[in-house]
Amino acid sequence: MLFDIEINISLKAGMLNPEATQVERSLDLLGYEVKDVKTVEIIKFQMEGEDSQAIRENVVDMCERLLCNPVIHDYEISVVPQEE
């Protein structure tokens, strides 16, 4: 079975986010009043397997070992089986 995987990675609360700060300032200069801008990195891919829980465990391992820094990042994982 093929699964669609989506990982949303964001900085933990309290971490400095210069990209979000710059976006907020730039939008303000354009006349838009926005507050509390956050940036999120989205990673999407597919994996084959029979068990969505085993797939999720593998994706958590990928996040912890390579895709993000668990000290400064939060992440959310979505594992959705493809319709056949």
PDB file of N, CA, C and O in Angstrom:
ATOM      1  N   MET A   1       0.847  -1.172   0.000  1.00  0.00           N
ATOM      2  CA  MET A   1       0.000   0.000   0.000  1.00  0.00           C
ATOM      3  C   MET A   1       0.899   1.243   0.000  1.00  0.00           C
ATOM      4  O   MET A   1       1.955   1.258   0.631  1.00  0.00           O
ATOM      5  N   LEU A   2       0.469   2.264  -0.704  1.00  0.00           N
ATOM      6  CA  LEU A   2       1.226   3.505  -0.817  1.00  0.00           C
ATOM      7  C   LEU A   2       0.596   4.559   0.093  1.00  0.00           C
ATOM      8  O   LEU A   2      -0.623   4.731   0.111  1.00  0.00           O
ATOM      9  N   PHE A   3       1.450   5.266   0.853  1.00  0.00           N
ATOM     10  CA  PHE A   3       0.997   6.295   1.781  1.00  0.00           C
ATOM     11  C   PHE A   3       1.562   7.648   1.368  1.00  0.00           C
ATOM     12  O   PHE A   3       2.729   7.757   0.993  1.00  0.00           O
ATOM     13  N   ASP A   4       0.718   8.680   1.442  1.00  0.00           N
ATOM     14  CA  ASP A   4       1.166  10.060   1.266  1.00  0.00           C
ATOM     15  C   ASP A   4       1.585  10.589   2.630  1.00  0.00           C
ATOM     16  O   ASP A   4       0.828  10.516   3.598  1.00  0.00           O
ATOM     17  N   ILE A   5       2.800  11.122   2.693  1.00  0.00           N
ATOM     18  CA  ILE A   5       3.343  11.651   3.937  1.00  0.00           C
ATOM     19  C   ILE A   5       3.503  13.158   3.792  1.00  0.00           C
ATOM     20  O   ILE A   5       3.988  13.647   2.773  1.00  0.00           O
ATOM     21  N   GLU A   6       3.087  13.890   4.827  1.00  0.00           N
ATOM     22  CA  GLU A   6       3.329  15.330   4.872  1.00  0.00           C
ATOM     23  C   GLU A   6       3.843  15.671   6.264  1.00  0.00           C
ATOM     24  O   GLU A   6       3.258  15.277   7.273  1.00  0.00           O
ATOM     25  N   ILE A   7       4.956  16.417   6.300  1.00  0.00           N
ATOM     26  CA  ILE A   7       5.551  16.841   7.561  1.00  0.00           C
ATOM     27  C   ILE A   7       5.578  18.364   7.568  1.00  0.00           C
ATOM     28  O   ILE A   7       6.122  18.986   6.656  1.00  0.00           O
ATOM     29  N   ASN A   8       4.987  18.962   8.604  1.00  0.00           N
ATOM     30  CA  ASN A   8       5.034  20.412   8.796  1.00  0.00           C
ATOM     31  C   ASN A   8       6.007  20.701   9.934  1.00  0.00           C
ATOM     32  O   ASN A   8       5.791  20.277  11.069  1.00  0.00           O
ATOM     33  N   ILE A   9       7.074  21.422   9.623  1.00  0.00           N
ATOM     34  CA  ILE A   9       8.118  21.722  10.597  1.00  0.00           C
ATOM     35  C   ILE A   9       8.089  23.216  10.896  1.00  0.00           C
ATOM     36  O   ILE A   9       8.113  24.040   9.982  1.00  0.00           O
ATOM     37  N   SER A  10       8.037  23.558  12.184  1.00  0.00           N
ATOM     38  CA  SER A  10       8.034  24.959  12.590  1.00  0.00           C
ATOM     39  C   SER A  10       8.949  25.132  13.798  1.00  0.00           C
ATOM     40  O   SER A  10       9.287  24.173  14.492  1.00  0.00           O
ATOM     41  N   LEU A  11       9.336  26.380  14.026  1.00  0.00           N
ATOM     42  CA  LEU A  11      10.151  26.667  15.197  1.00  0.00           C
ATOM     43  C   LEU A  11       9.296  26.594  16.454  1.00  0.00           C
ATOM     44  O   LEU A  11       8.122  26.965  16.427  1.00  0.00           O
ATOM     45  N   LYS A  12       9.867  26.123  17.544  1.00  0.00           N
ATOM     46  CA  LYS A  12       9.154  26.073  18.809  1.00  0.00           C
ATOM     47  C   LYS A  12       8.872  27.492  19.293  1.00  0.00           C
ATOM     48  O   LYS A  12       9.564  28.439  18.918  1.00  0.00           O
ATOM     49  N   ALA A  13       7.858  27.620  20.121  1.00  0.00           N
ATOM     50  CA  ALA A  13       7.515  28.915  20.701  1.00  0.00           C
ATOM     51  C   ALA A  13       8.725  29.476  21.445  1.00  0.00           C
ATOM     52  O   ALA A  13       9.419  28.753  22.160  1.00  0.00           O
ATOM     53  N   GLY A  14       8.963  30.761  21.267  1.00  0.00           N
ATOM     54  CA  GLY A  14      10.078  31.418  21.942  1.00  0.00           C
ATOM     55  C   GLY A  14      11.371  31.452  21.143  1.00  0.00           C
ATOM     56  O   GLY A  14      12.307  32.164  21.508  1.00  0.00           O
ATOM     57  N   MET A  15      11.431  30.692  20.059  1.00  0.00           N
ATOM     58  CA  MET A  15      12.631  30.709  19.213  1.00  0.00           C
ATOM     59  C   MET A  15      12.562  31.925  18.284  1.00  0.00           C
ATOM     60  O   MET A  15      11.492  32.281  17.791  1.00  0.00           O
ATOM     61  N   LEU A  16      13.698  32.547  18.058  1.00  0.00           N
ATOM     62  CA  LEU A  16      13.749  33.671  17.132  1.00  0.00           C
ATOM     63  C   LEU A  16      13.499  33.170  15.712  1.00  0.00           C
ATOM     64  O   LEU A  16      14.030  32.137  15.303  1.00  0.00           O
ATOM     65  N   ASN A  17      12.683  33.916  14.968  1.00  0.00           N
ATOM     66  CA  ASN A  17      12.351  33.535  13.599  1.00  0.00           C
ATOM     67  C   ASN A  17      12.557  34.755  12.705  1.00  0.00           C
ATOM     68  O   ASN A  17      11.606  35.485  12.427  1.00  0.00           O
ATOM     69  N   PRO A  18      13.802  34.984  12.250  1.00  0.00           N
ATOM     70  CA  PRO A  18      14.078  36.180  11.444  1.00  0.00           C
ATOM     71  C   PRO A  18      13.293  36.223  10.138  1.00  0.00           C
ATOM     72  O   PRO A  18      12.952  37.307   9.664  1.00  0.00           O
ATOM     73  N   GLU A  19      13.002  35.072   9.552  1.00  0.00           N
ATOM     74  CA  GLU A  19      12.235  35.051   8.313  1.00  0.00           C
ATOM     75  C   GLU A  19      10.821  35.597   8.550  1.00  0.00           C
ATOM     76  O   GLU A  19      10.337  36.425   7.779  1.00  0.00           O
ATOM     77  N   ALA A  20      10.170  35.136   9.607  1.00  0.00           N
ATOM     78  CA  ALA A  20       8.817  35.606   9.926  1.00  0.00           C
ATOM     79  C   ALA A  20       8.830  37.086  10.287  1.00  0.00           C
ATOM     80  O   ALA A  20       7.913  37.821   9.923  1.00  0.00           O
ATOM     81  N   THR A  21       9.858  37.523  10.996  1.00  0.00           N
ATOM     82  CA  THR A  21       9.976  38.941  11.343  1.00  0.00           C
ATOM     83  C   THR A  21      10.088  39.793  10.096  1.00  0.00           C
ATOM     84  O   THR A  21       9.453  40.843  10.003  1.00  0.00           O
ATOM     85  N   GLN A  22      10.883  39.357   9.140  1.00  0.00           N
ATOM     86  CA  GLN A  22      11.051  40.112   7.892  1.00  0.00           C
ATOM     87  C   GLN A  22       9.759  40.145   7.086  1.00  0.00           C
ATOM     88  O   GLN A  22       9.419  41.178   6.511  1.00  0.00           O
ATOM     89  N   VAL A  23       9.039  39.037   7.036  1.00  0.00           N
ATOM     90  CA  VAL A  23       7.754  38.993   6.329  1.00  0.00           C
ATOM     91  C   VAL A  23       6.784  39.977   6.976  1.00  0.00           C
ATOM     92  O   VAL A  23       6.110  40.738   6.282  1.00  0.00           O
ATOM     93  N   GLU A  24       6.715  39.959   8.308  1.00  0.00           N
ATOM     94  CA  GLU A  24       5.814  40.868   9.023  1.00  0.00           C
ATOM     95  C   GLU A  24       6.164  42.327   8.744  1.00  0.00           C
ATOM     96  O   GLU A  24       5.276  43.140   8.488  1.00  0.00           O
ATOM     97  N   ARG A  25       7.448  42.662   8.792  1.00  0.00           N
ATOM     98  CA  ARG A  25       7.881  44.043   8.516  1.00  0.00           C
ATOM     99  C   ARG A  25       7.575  44.449   7.078  1.00  0.00           C
ATOM    100  O   ARG A  25       7.105  45.560   6.833  1.00  0.00           O
ATOM    101  N   SER A  26       7.836  43.567   6.140  1.00  0.00           N
ATOM    102  CA  SER A  26       7.602  43.874   4.730  1.00  0.00           C
ATOM    103  C   SER A  26       6.115  44.083   4.452  1.00  0.00           C
ATOM    104  O   SER A  26       5.743  45.004   3.725  1.00  0.00           O
ATOM    105  N   LEU A  27       5.274  43.242   5.021  1.00  0.00           N
ATOM    106  CA  LEU A  27       3.838  43.416   4.842  1.00  0.00           C
ATOM    107  C   LEU A  27       3.362  44.723   5.457  1.00  0.00           C
ATOM    108  O   LEU A  27       2.489  45.392   4.906  1.00  0.00           O
ATOM    109  N   ASP A  28       3.938  45.089   6.602  1.00  0.00           N
ATOM    110  CA  ASP A  28       3.605  46.362   7.239  1.00  0.00           C
ATOM    111  C   ASP A  28       3.972  47.532   6.330  1.00  0.00           C
ATOM    112  O   ASP A  28       3.212  48.494   6.216  1.00  0.00           O
ATOM    113  N   LEU A  29       5.134  47.453   5.685  1.00  0.00           N
ATOM    114  CA  LEU A  29       5.548  48.508   4.755  1.00  0.00           C
ATOM    115  C   LEU A  29       4.607  48.616   3.556  1.00  0.00           C
ATOM    116  O   LEU A  29       4.457  49.692   2.976  1.00  0.00           O
ATOM    117  N   LEU A  30       3.981  47.513   3.191  1.00  0.00           N
ATOM    118  CA  LEU A  30       3.024  47.518   2.085  1.00  0.00           C
ATOM    119  C   LEU A  30       1.620  47.938   2.524  1.00  0.00           C
ATOM    120  O   LEU A  30       0.699  48.001   1.710  1.00  0.00           O
ATOM    121  N   GLY A  31       1.468  48.224   3.818  1.00  0.00           N
ATOM    122  CA  GLY A  31       0.189  48.703   4.322  1.00  0.00           C
ATOM    123  C   GLY A  31      -0.705  47.638   4.917  1.00  0.00           C
ATOM    124  O   GLY A  31      -1.861  47.920   5.234  1.00  0.00           O
ATOM    125  N   TYR A  32      -0.208  46.424   5.079  1.00  0.00           N
ATOM    126  CA  TYR A  32      -0.996  45.341   5.680  1.00  0.00           C
ATOM    127  C   TYR A  32      -0.627  45.203   7.144  1.00  0.00           C
ATOM    128  O   TYR A  32       0.550  45.133   7.499  1.00  0.00           O
ATOM    129  N   GLU A  33      -1.648  45.164   7.990  1.00  0.00           N
ATOM    130  CA  GLU A  33      -1.400  45.017   9.421  1.00  0.00           C
ATOM    131  C   GLU A  33      -1.560  43.553   9.803  1.00  0.00           C
ATOM    132  O   GLU A  33      -2.679  43.052   9.915  1.00  0.00           O
ATOM    133  N   VAL A  34      -0.453  42.876   9.999  1.00  0.00           N
ATOM    134  CA  VAL A  34      -0.473  41.464  10.398  1.00  0.00           C
ATOM    135  C   VAL A  34       0.335  41.311  11.677  1.00  0.00           C
ATOM    136  O   VAL A  34       1.260  42.082  11.934  1.00  0.00           O
ATOM    137  N   LYS A  35      -0.011  40.336  12.457  1.00  0.00           N
ATOM    138  CA  LYS A  35       0.687  40.057  13.722  1.00  0.00           C
ATOM    139  C   LYS A  35       0.954  38.566  13.840  1.00  0.00           C
ATOM    140  O   LYS A  35       0.244  37.738  13.270  1.00  0.00           O
ATOM    141  N   ASP A  36       1.976  38.255  14.581  1.00  0.00           N
ATOM    142  CA  ASP A  36       2.299  36.866  14.934  1.00  0.00           C
ATOM    143  C   ASP A  36       2.485  35.979  13.703  1.00  0.00           C
ATOM    144  O   ASP A  36       1.879  34.912  13.598  1.00  0.00           O
ATOM    145  N   VAL A  37       3.332  36.431  12.772  1.00  0.00           N
ATOM    146  CA  VAL A  37       3.632  35.651  11.570  1.00  0.00           C
ATOM    147  C   VAL A  37       4.493  34.450  11.952  1.00  0.00           C
ATOM    148  O   VAL A  37       5.438  34.576  12.731  1.00  0.00           O
ATOM    149  N   LYS A  38       4.161  33.292  11.400  1.00  0.00           N
ATOM    150  CA  LYS A  38       4.965  32.078  11.600  1.00  0.00           C
ATOM    151  C   LYS A  38       5.308  31.507  10.235  1.00  0.00           C
ATOM    152  O   LYS A  38       4.523  31.617   9.293  1.00  0.00           O
ATOM    153  N   THR A  39       6.456  30.910  10.134  1.00  0.00           N
ATOM    154  CA  THR A  39       6.829  30.222   8.899  1.00  0.00           C
ATOM    155  C   THR A  39       6.876  28.727   9.180  1.00  0.00           C
ATOM    156  O   THR A  39       7.233  28.292  10.274  1.00  0.00           O
ATOM    157  N   VAL A  40       6.508  27.953   8.166  1.00  0.00           N
ATOM    158  CA  VAL A  40       6.464  26.498   8.292  1.00  0.00           C
ATOM    159  C   VAL A  40       7.116  25.897   7.057  1.00  0.00           C
ATOM    160  O   VAL A  40       6.864  26.330   5.933  1.00  0.00           O
ATOM    161  N   GLU A  41       7.950  24.903   7.279  1.00  0.00           N
ATOM    162  CA  GLU A  41       8.527  24.148   6.172  1.00  0.00           C
ATOM    163  C   GLU A  41       7.675  22.895   5.990  1.00  0.00           C
ATOM    164  O   GLU A  41       7.389  22.186   6.955  1.00  0.00           O
ATOM    165  N   ILE A  42       7.275  22.626   4.755  1.00  0.00           N
ATOM    166  CA  ILE A  42       6.449  21.454   4.459  1.00  0.00           C
ATOM    167  C   ILE A  42       7.254  20.492   3.594  1.00  0.00           C
ATOM    168  O   ILE A  42       7.788  20.871   2.551  1.00  0.00           O
ATOM    169  N   ILE A  43       7.331  19.249   4.040  1.00  0.00           N
ATOM    170  CA  ILE A  43       8.019  18.203   3.278  1.00  0.00           C
ATOM    171  C   ILE A  43       6.976  17.142   2.948  1.00  0.00           C
ATOM    172  O   ILE A  43       6.276  16.652   3.833  1.00  0.00           O
ATOM    173  N   LYS A  44       6.879  16.792   1.661  1.00  0.00           N
ATOM    174  CA  LYS A  44       5.921  15.775   1.212  1.00  0.00           C
ATOM    175  C   LYS A  44       6.659  14.680   0.452  1.00  0.00           C
ATOM    176  O   LYS A  44       7.580  14.950  -0.319  1.00  0.00           O
ATOM    177  N   PHE A  45       6.240  13.446   0.682  1.00  0.00           N
ATOM    178  CA  PHE A  45       6.777  12.314  -0.069  1.00  0.00           C
ATOM    179  C   PHE A  45       5.830  11.133   0.088  1.00  0.00           C
ATOM    180  O   PHE A  45       4.824  11.231   0.790  1.00  0.00           O
ATOM    181  N   GLN A  46       6.145  10.023  -0.558  1.00  0.00           N
ATOM    182  CA  GLN A  46       5.349   8.802  -0.467  1.00  0.00           C
ATOM    183  C   GLN A  46       6.218   7.662   0.045  1.00  0.00           C
ATOM    184  O   GLN A  46       7.424   7.621  -0.195  1.00  0.00           O
ATOM    185  N   MET A  47       5.579   6.743   0.752  1.00  0.00           N
ATOM    186  CA  MET A  47       6.258   5.540   1.246  1.00  0.00           C
ATOM    187  C   MET A  47       5.349   4.346   1.034  1.00  0.00           C
ATOM    188  O   MET A  47       4.124   4.457   1.092  1.00  0.00           O
ATOM    189  N   GLU A  48       5.969   3.205   0.789  1.00  0.00           N
ATOM    190  CA  GLU A  48       5.223   1.958   0.674  1.00  0.00           C
ATOM    191  C   GLU A  48       5.314   1.192   1.978  1.00  0.00           C
ATOM    192  O   GLU A  48       6.341   1.203   2.657  1.00  0.00           O
ATOM    193  N   GLY A  49       4.225   0.529   2.313  1.00  0.00           N
ATOM    194  CA  GLY A  49       4.188  -0.302   3.509  1.00  0.00           C
ATOM    195  C   GLY A  49       2.791  -0.847   3.698  1.00  0.00           C
ATOM    196  O   GLY A  49       1.873  -0.488   2.961  1.00  0.00           O
ATOM    197  N   GLU A  50       2.627  -1.710   4.681  1.00  0.00           N
ATOM    198  CA  GLU A  50       1.331  -2.322   4.955  1.00  0.00           C
ATOM    199  C   GLU A  50       0.661  -1.726   6.192  1.00  0.00           C
ATOM    200  O   GLU A  50      -0.554  -1.836   6.356  1.00  0.00           O
ATOM    201  N   ASP A  51       1.448  -1.098   7.056  1.00  0.00           N
ATOM    202  CA  ASP A  51       0.939  -0.644   8.355  1.00  0.00           C
ATOM    203  C   ASP A  51       1.217   0.848   8.527  1.00  0.00           C
ATOM    204  O   ASP A  51       2.373   1.271   8.536  1.00  0.00           O
ATOM    205  N   SER A  52       0.157   1.640   8.662  1.00  0.00           N
ATOM    206  CA  SER A  52       0.342   3.092   8.788  1.00  0.00           C
ATOM    207  C   SER A  52       1.089   3.454  10.068  1.00  0.00           C
ATOM    208  O   SER A  52       1.818   4.445  10.092  1.00  0.00           O
ATOM    209  N   GLN A  53       0.921   2.669  11.132  1.00  0.00           N
ATOM    210  CA  GLN A  53       1.633   2.958  12.376  1.00  0.00           C
ATOM    211  C   GLN A  53       3.142   2.752  12.198  1.00  0.00           C
ATOM    212  O   GLN A  53       3.933   3.549  12.705  1.00  0.00           O
ATOM    213  N   ALA A  54       3.549   1.700  11.488  1.00  0.00           N
ATOM    214  CA  ALA A  54       4.971   1.462  11.229  1.00  0.00           C
ATOM    215  C   ALA A  54       5.532   2.576  10.344  1.00  0.00           C
ATOM    216  O   ALA A  54       6.662   3.019  10.550  1.00  0.00           O
ATOM    217  N   ILE A  55       4.754   3.026   9.368  1.00  0.00           N
ATOM    218  CA  ILE A  55       5.183   4.137   8.512  1.00  0.00           C
ATOM    219  C   ILE A  55       5.391   5.379   9.369  1.00  0.00           C
ATOM    220  O   ILE A  55       6.411   6.057   9.246  1.00  0.00           O
ATOM    221  N   ARG A  56       4.416   5.681  10.246  1.00  0.00           N
ATOM    222  CA  ARG A  56       4.514   6.856  11.118  1.00  0.00           C
ATOM    223  C   ARG A  56       5.775   6.785  11.997  1.00  0.00           C
ATOM    224  O   ARG A  56       6.476   7.784  12.160  1.00  0.00           O
ATOM    225  N   GLU A  57       6.057   5.610  12.557  1.00  0.00           N
ATOM    226  CA  GLU A  57       7.255   5.450  13.388  1.00  0.00           C
ATOM    227  C   GLU A  57       8.520   5.713  12.578  1.00  0.00           C
ATOM    228  O   GLU A  57       9.457   6.334  13.080  1.00  0.00           O
ATOM    229  N   ASN A  58       8.556   5.249  11.334  1.00  0.00           N
ATOM    230  CA  ASN A  58       9.706   5.518  10.473  1.00  0.00           C
ATOM    231  C   ASN A  58       9.849   7.014  10.190  1.00  0.00           C
ATOM    232  O   ASN A  58      10.960   7.544  10.190  1.00  0.00           O
ATOM    233  N   VAL A  59       8.728   7.693   9.950  1.00  0.00           N
ATOM    234  CA  VAL A  59       8.774   9.125   9.663  1.00  0.00           C
ATOM    235  C   VAL A  59       9.226   9.914  10.900  1.00  0.00           C
ATOM    236  O   VAL A  59       9.985  10.875  10.778  1.00  0.00           O
ATOM    237  N   VAL A  60       8.765   9.514  12.076  1.00  0.00           N
ATOM    238  CA  VAL A  60       9.234  10.152  13.317  1.00  0.00           C
ATOM    239  C   VAL A  60      10.749   9.995  13.427  1.00  0.00           C
ATOM    240  O   VAL A  60      11.448  10.949  13.769  1.00  0.00           O
ATOM    241  N   ASP A  61      11.253   8.807  13.141  1.00  0.00           N
ATOM    242  CA  ASP A  61      12.698   8.566  13.179  1.00  0.00           C
ATOM    243  C   ASP A  61      13.422   9.461  12.175  1.00  0.00           C
ATOM    244  O   ASP A  61      14.481  10.008  12.483  1.00  0.00           O
ATOM    245  N   MET A  62      12.856   9.613  10.972  1.00  0.00           N
ATOM    246  CA  MET A  62      13.448  10.505   9.964  1.00  0.00           C
ATOM    247  C   MET A  62      13.519  11.936  10.489  1.00  0.00           C
ATOM    248  O   MET A  62      14.531  12.617  10.325  1.00  0.00           O
ATOM    249  N   CYS A  63      12.440  12.380  11.117  1.00  0.00           N
ATOM    250  CA  CYS A  63      12.403  13.741  11.656  1.00  0.00           C
ATOM    251  C   CYS A  63      13.447  13.927  12.750  1.00  0.00           C
ATOM    252  O   CYS A  63      14.178  14.918  12.758  1.00  0.00           O
ATOM    253  N   GLU A  64      13.511  12.987  13.655  1.00  0.00           N
ATOM    254  CA  GLU A  64      14.432  13.092  14.790  1.00  0.00           C
ATOM    255  C   GLU A  64      15.901  13.010  14.367  1.00  0.00           C
ATOM    256  O   GLU A  64      16.763  13.636  14.983  1.00  0.00           O
ATOM    257  N   ARG A  65      16.180  12.239  13.315  1.00  0.00           N
ATOM    258  CA  ARG A  65      17.569  12.021  12.903  1.00  0.00           C
ATOM    259  C   ARG A  65      18.066  12.955  11.817  1.00  0.00           C
ATOM    260  O   ARG A  65      19.267  13.216  11.738  1.00  0.00           O
ATOM    261  N   LEU A  66      17.156  13.479  10.957  1.00  0.00           N
ATOM    262  CA  LEU A  66      17.629  14.229   9.804  1.00  0.00           C
ATOM    263  C   LEU A  66      16.807  15.473   9.463  1.00  0.00           C
ATOM    264  O   LEU A  66      17.374  16.547   9.260  1.00  0.00           O
ATOM    265  N   LEU A  67      15.502  15.347   9.400  1.00  0.00           N
ATOM    266  CA  LEU A  67      14.676  16.387   8.801  1.00  0.00           C
ATOM    267  C   LEU A  67      14.489  17.629   9.662  1.00  0.00           C
ATOM    268  O   LEU A  67      14.213  18.706   9.132  1.00  0.00           O
ATOM    269  N   CYS A  68      14.631  17.505  10.971  1.00  0.00           N
ATOM    270  CA  CYS A  68      14.504  18.686  11.827  1.00  0.00           C
ATOM    271  C   CYS A  68      15.381  18.522  13.067  1.00  0.00           C
ATOM    272  O   CYS A  68      15.901  17.445  13.358  1.00  0.00           O
ATOM    273  N   ASN A  69      15.519  19.623  13.775  1.00  0.00           N
ATOM    274  CA  ASN A  69      16.272  19.621  15.027  1.00  0.00           C
ATOM    275  C   ASN A  69      15.249  19.639  16.163  1.00  0.00           C
ATOM    276  O   ASN A  69      14.636  20.678  16.409  1.00  0.00           O
ATOM    277  N   PRO A  70      15.048  18.526  16.859  1.00  0.00           N
ATOM    278  CA  PRO A  70      14.007  18.456  17.876  1.00  0.00           C
ATOM    279  C   PRO A  70      14.215  19.422  19.050  1.00  0.00           C
ATOM    280  O   PRO A  70      13.294  19.642  19.836  1.00  0.00           O
ATOM    281  N   VAL A  71      15.391  19.987  19.171  1.00  0.00           N
ATOM    282  CA  VAL A  71      15.642  20.954  20.232  1.00  0.00           C
ATOM    283  C   VAL A  71      14.934  22.278  19.923  1.00  0.00           C
ATOM    284  O   VAL A  71      14.426  22.932  20.833  1.00  0.00           O
ATOM    285  N   ILE A  72      14.899  22.675  18.649  1.00  0.00           N
ATOM    286  CA  ILE A  72      14.321  23.972  18.287  1.00  0.00           C
ATOM    287  C   ILE A  72      13.064  23.877  17.418  1.00  0.00           C
ATOM    288  O   ILE A  72      12.382  24.881  17.215  1.00  0.00           O
ATOM    289  N   HIS A  73      12.754  22.694  16.908  1.00  0.00           N
ATOM    290  CA  HIS A  73      11.617  22.542  15.994  1.00  0.00           C
ATOM    291  C   HIS A  73      10.506  21.685  16.596  1.00  0.00           C
ATOM    292  O   HIS A  73      10.757  20.749  17.355  1.00  0.00           O
ATOM    293  N   ASP A  74       9.276  22.032  16.234  1.00  0.00           N
ATOM    294  CA  ASP A  74       8.122  21.161  16.426  1.00  0.00           C
ATOM    295  C   ASP A  74       7.772  20.621  15.047  1.00  0.00           C
ATOM    296  O   ASP A  74       8.066  21.260  14.037  1.00  0.00           O
ATOM    297  N   TYR A  75       7.150  19.456  14.999  1.00  0.00           N
ATOM    298  CA  TYR A  75       6.720  18.935  13.705  1.00  0.00           C
ATOM    299  C   TYR A  75       5.426  18.161  13.861  1.00  0.00           C
ATOM    300  O   TYR A  75       5.155  17.553  14.897  1.00  0.00           O
ATOM    301  N   GLU A  76       4.638  18.203  12.800  1.00  0.00           N
ATOM    302  CA  GLU A  76       3.394  17.450  12.725  1.00  0.00           C
ATOM    303  C   GLU A  76       3.470  16.537  11.510  1.00  0.00           C
ATOM    304  O   GLU A  76       3.908  16.952  10.437  1.00  0.00           O
ATOM    305  N   ILE A  77       3.048  15.308  11.684  1.00  0.00           N
ATOM    306  CA  ILE A  77       3.126  14.308  10.618  1.00  0.00           C
ATOM    307  C   ILE A  77       1.718  13.878  10.221  1.00  0.00           C
ATOM    308  O   ILE A  77       0.869  13.611  11.071  1.00  0.00           O
ATOM    309  N   SER A  78       1.493  13.818   8.912  1.00  0.00           N
ATOM    310  CA  SER A  78       0.253  13.298   8.369  1.00  0.00           C
ATOM    311  C   SER A  78       0.595  12.083   7.497  1.00  0.00           C
ATOM    312  O   SER A  78       1.408  12.177   6.577  1.00  0.00           O
ATOM    313  N   VAL A  79      -0.036  10.942   7.798  1.00  0.00           N
ATOM    314  CA  VAL A  79       0.148   9.715   7.015  1.00  0.00           C
ATOM    315  C   VAL A  79      -1.228   9.313   6.489  1.00  0.00           C
ATOM    316  O   VAL A  79      -2.115   8.941   7.258  1.00  0.00           O
ATOM    317  N   VAL A  80      -1.392   9.394   5.165  1.00  0.00           N
ATOM    318  CA  VAL A  80      -2.688   9.115   4.550  1.00  0.00           C
ATOM    319  C   VAL A  80      -2.529   8.029   3.493  1.00  0.00           C
ATOM    320  O   VAL A  80      -1.751   8.191   2.553  1.00  0.00           O
ATOM    321  N   PRO A  81      -3.266   6.912   3.638  1.00  0.00           N
ATOM    322  CA  PRO A  81      -3.186   5.871   2.608  1.00  0.00           C
ATOM    323  C   PRO A  81      -3.814   6.372   1.306  1.00  0.00           C
ATOM    324  O   PRO A  81      -4.842   7.049   1.316  1.00  0.00           O
ATOM    325  N   GLN A  82      -3.176   6.025   0.192  1.00  0.00           N
ATOM    326  CA  GLN A  82      -3.724   6.406  -1.107  1.00  0.00           C
ATOM    327  C   GLN A  82      -4.874   5.475  -1.450  1.00  0.00           C
ATOM    328  O   GLN A  82      -4.861   4.289  -1.123  1.00  0.00           O
ATOM    329  N   GLU A  83      -5.861   6.039  -2.113  1.00  0.00           N
ATOM    330  CA  GLU A  83      -6.985   5.238  -2.605  1.00  0.00           C
ATOM    331  C   GLU A  83      -6.504   4.402  -3.779  1.00  0.00           C
ATOM    332  O   GLU A  83      -5.762   4.898  -4.627  1.00  0.00           O
ATOM    333  N   GLU A  84      -6.910   3.158  -3.839  1.00  0.00           N
ATOM    334  CA  GLU A  84      -6.486   2.307  -4.949  1.00  0.00           C
ATOM    335  C   GLU A  84      -7.593   2.144  -5.951  1.00  0.00           C
ATOM    336  O   GLU A  84      -7.418   1.458  -6.958  1.00  0.00           O
TER     337      GLU A  84
END
